[in-house]
Amino acid sequence: MAKSKPSPNGAMRRHPNILLLAIDSLLRTHMSCYGYSRLTTPHMDRFARGGTLFENTFSPHVPTTPAYSSMLTGRDCFGTEVVALRHQGGLPKKVKTLAELCRGAGYDTTCVGFGWNPASRGFDKYIEFSGWGAWNAGRSPKAQNLNEVAQPEIDRLVEQKRKTGQPWFMMLRHMDPHSPYLPPEPFDRMFYHGDELDPRNKSLEPVYNFKPFADYFRTWFPPGCTDKDYIIAQYDGAVAYMDACIARIFTQLEALGALDDTIVVINGDHGETLYDHECWFDHHGIYDVTLKVPLIIRYPGRVPAGRRIDGYNQHKDLVPTLMELAGIRTRAPFDGQSLMKLVRGEATSFDSEFYLTECTWQRKHGWRTPQWKLIVALEPDFHFKPQVELYNLVEDPDENRNVAQENREIVEVLRARMEAWIARREKETGVSNPMHRQGDWHGHKGVAAFKSSQQAYDTLHIGDPKQAATLQQKNKYATRGEHTPGAESDDAAQLITVIGRGHGGTRAMSHTLSQSGVYMGNTLNVSGDLLPPQPMYDACRIISRHVVHKGGTEWDFSKLHTMPIDPEFQKLIKQYLADVLASPAVRKGWKIPETTLALPWLVRMFPEAHYINWVRDPRDSILAGHLTDDLEQFNVPVDATDDLRLRRAISWKYQAELILATPKPKHWLTVRFEDFILDQDATLKKIGEFLGVPMVKIAVRPESVGRWKTAQGRVDFDFLRDNMKALGYELPAPRRAVKPARPKAAAAR
């Protein structure tokens, strides 16, 4: 690896570190530091106040592959010869990447999450992380996944520089704003408080009807989602989540004393089309929502704090800027120039007219001026848009009205400027326009250029239709069974509810139903509980307010059977069961141990459902902990105790009494865990007859029955005896009083 060049006096030239946070699909107008009404980026806002923010940075060559190629080389598309998402091959050997330039100046270089891109050439080290996701995998902590691999590497680089003086360059490619938008809690609902499943909302209908993307959306949209604003809120939540994770990087650098010795850059590769231009939740289309990207640079002492620059600039200007700030001398040619000229006031703006290219799901190029945007399709697109689009950016900044027909002279003037620029660049570089030599840019070998929009619409596709159907209609445990779209989804007789105290073996029942073709919900935990559970927990807390504690292990539940059901309770239950109730599955069910706590009102809400009352010997139940051990967490009035097993026994008793007090619905079956384990065939037959469907046999462990017999400590509680007797459990023999031993008669003397 090349070392830093010595200065004339023989001392090693000291270069600052460089940290590039390259964020995929970050929509500049959805960042609060760029004026967004939602506080999505508070930490980046603070970072921006310590540096310079650029208001008009453009990514003229989209999407990801050509954008990063320009960002990391300082070249335009004629310099990189990269314009397609599915670019074949690497960069031309004559082009130097930022990593190569830094290595030549003695930097240690690390790339996180970007090894596949042509512009990633030249790093010393490549680290990957999980930056994707789907609904069945749960919420996607992309930025934290990045932190977990990046932060130890930052520690290493900083320590190495402390010991050796070697500077470092690190690139972090953040993926959170890229679909799927699945931010973890609480960011998922940070910007949304509504009903995303409201059937009256039709805003997502055109999205689902767009065949090329529909299957992909169904792999990560919540099942039954109808509201576009919920999806947009997920995007904003993903940005806010990423912002919080990025703050950890800032904190780390500050704690290590390296922040002010590091040029830190935040830059987006391109923007995102949310509900814009029919380019649903993606980043194709050379509209400004895709082209305009955030750029913030912080380097105290060289880059002014709190400055905002209005002048136009592009991705190709970043590398020359970093070379100047880092003091790296190079003979590599750049098509861009250092942004420090704008910062110092030596120029008010760079190119205000420039060439645009796109080869993602459509092949188009165009020309942009401060007033006009010309877009010309080189092939018919799958949106059936006209070949030529023209937008007046002053009167119509969101580019919603195509005025090409009424402004044909302007179209011809802009087309002439574009063609003249292309001809000049072809002469300067000695290469033909890469937009005209892409071949099967769309990834379908042998198809060549599309002849019609219908052909493009029928050919282009993202997402696995089988996976989409699976994720929308059944859960990851079900391997068989009928889940036919169009089947009666409102047949209450097909709704199956499993109730039972936690650690009562309810996992066995849930997995049996799943394997037997019952849809149990889209996202489950390993126990087969429907997730997320918070609405169910909150519903339990609401109903428990109306239970009267009579002391000890006695409660009055009578009010629950006559009073109106709290509307908030109903809303929470419907929210919790949304994907189950909306499923087209022939048979569907749900289970979570806390269901028992809400049973009186659940029976009233779903009187025609099939209820399986799943019970287990309390002596085994109290050997394992569970959320319901502390009933006070669910607002249940109980006598407090520090005796853990007593607390669990009281919880078992409370739930048993609540079930006894609840008028039984039409379809009710009590199943003992012990019978299921020790006589599985007979029990499965009974359940199958109850539900009208054969039950699949799953593996069970006989040793899970009767664990209490060898347990240490107390397992018997007198107040449980009546309930145990009613359920057919063998009661312990009453303990006999132990009489003191009679003293032996004294030996005769």
Disulfide bonds with the S-S distance in Angstrom:
none
